[in-house]
Every structure is written in structure tokens, then in C-alpha cells.
Amino acid sequence: MSYLLRFLIGGAVVSIFAALGDALKPKSFAGIFSAAPSVALGSLGLTIFADGKTYTAEECHSMVAGAAALLLYCVVCTRLMLTGKFRAAPVTIGALLMWLGASFGAWTLFLR
């Protein structure tokens, strides 16, 4: 039953965010609004009912730390590839390792 509820809530939230992304200009916002926020909101909503508000708050803090590490990854990839001096594969692999370090660092400093 939990999986069916996740499917229905996730589908509804993804559809709402996809419609929002489609309505906004430029169209590059469509991908931003259709994926991560909808899945995160659906997961947090279900977690509140299943495990309570305290556990959900901990999960929310983890999501924020992961988002900050992802922002760092995106900035590094964009800066290095826009200079035109580096190829995409080495940049993304190196930045992925940096993202992993930033995620574990945030967990160690703030979430542990």
C-alpha cells in the first residue's frame, strides 16, 4: 500500500512541477522543476506520516546538505567547461569526487 501511495503522490507532484516548468520561460527551467523538488516533497510528505516530524527534519537537513554539495558540483563543472580548456568526462569525474567529499564533509560537520 505504501508503494501505491508513493506512486500516486509522486506522480501528482511531478505533474504539477512539470506543468510549472512548462509554463515558465526559459524552457531550461522545465528540467529543474520536474525532477528533484517533486521527488523530495513527495518523499518528505510520506516520511512525515511513516516516521514522524523529527525523523523527517533530519532527512530534510540531509537533503539541504546534498543540494549544497550538488550546487558546488554544478559551479565547478560549469566554470571548468566554459573555459574550453577541459573535456567533459575528466571534469565531471573529478567534480563528482569533489561532490562526494563535500557531501561527506557536510555530513561529518553538521549532520552527525
Secondary structure, 3 states (H helix, E strand, C coil): CHHHHHHHHHHHHHHHHHHHHHHCCCCCHHHHHHCHHHHHHHHHHHHHHHHCHHHHHHHHHHHHHHHHHHHHHHHHHHHHHHCCCCCHHHHHHHHHHHHHHHHHHHHHHHHC
